[in-house]
Amino acid sequence: MMIVTGTKRSGTSMWMQILIGAGYPIIGEAFPMRWEHTIKAANPEGFYESHLRRGIYFRTNPHPKTGAYLFPEQVAHHAVKVFIPGLVRSDRAFITKVIATVREWREYESSIARLYAIEDESRRAEGKGALIPEERMPGALEWWSENFALVRDIAVRRYPVHVQTYEGLLQEPERVIRDVLKWLGRGDPEKAIAAVKPEHRTQRRPESTSVEPAVAEVFDTFYAAMHAGKGLDAALLQKLNDTNELLAPRIAQLHQRLREQNRRRAILRAKLRAEQAAGTPVDDSHEDDETEEST
């Protein structure tokens, strides 16, 4: 498959819209489940996600509900959004080429906070305030964890990949899209370029003090290399590895707390379902960790 990957809020939905304009068949819907009524404000042009956003592997293929199985040769030229954790767990046989989009970490941090605020307001409006998470992974650490995992996965599995910053795409959409479509081998560039809507951008590198200055400097250096389209030299790779050794224990502790929180929320959802069994069941379809991503 032509996999579009990145963190949430890094521009993966925009890339799906670009590939639709270019003429690629896709797997996914503009507004899965009830997102048009809950989180559309976060991405008015649509998300274009499917159950495969978690990865193309044994838990998602065959389809957990329908049993339909995707064969690699049947979907080699389909475009699908798979967030970075899902890409890392995806079967290599399904990876034809990867478009990886990276957003500046402060923008990501601010944008994901905006998404969570929209989600939480939707839950409150529907009387589901009790299902709002008490804690979430801090945006800067999530950005680091996932993008470091992407770099490691590319190095290990060596699939064809084009890494592009969100900012770079918005600055030069015509050049970037023509280059990417040429690399992919086909596609209508004019219709693809028309899919770029810079006016939907909501964050422009705000200030942040969520990580210590030395860590922020490494984040900035890493992003600058991605934005410039440069490779990662040995010195930068060593900085990345050292930074990951510093941050990995913090991230692991947070993941442990979040797993426990998710266990408690699952118990609460089951209780609410039981209480409402005679009426309309609780709709928690957009409650998972990877509900969306967009511009």
Buried (B, 14 or more C-beta within 10 A) or exposed (E): BBBBBBBBBBBBBBBBBBBBBBEBEBBBBBBBBBBBEBBBEBBEBBBBBBBBBBBBBEEBBEEEEEEEEBEBEEBEBBBBBBBBBBBBBBEEEBBBBBBBBBBBBBBBBBBBBBBBEBBBBBBEEBEBEEBBBEEBBBBBBBBBBBBBBBBBBBEEBEBEBBBBBBBBBBEEBEEBBBBBBEEBEEBEBEEBBBBBBEEBBBBEEEEBEEBEEEBBEBBEBBBEBBBEEEEBEEEBBEBBEEBBEEBEEBBEEBEEEBEEBBEEBEEBBEEBEEEEEEEEEBEBEBBEBBBBBBB
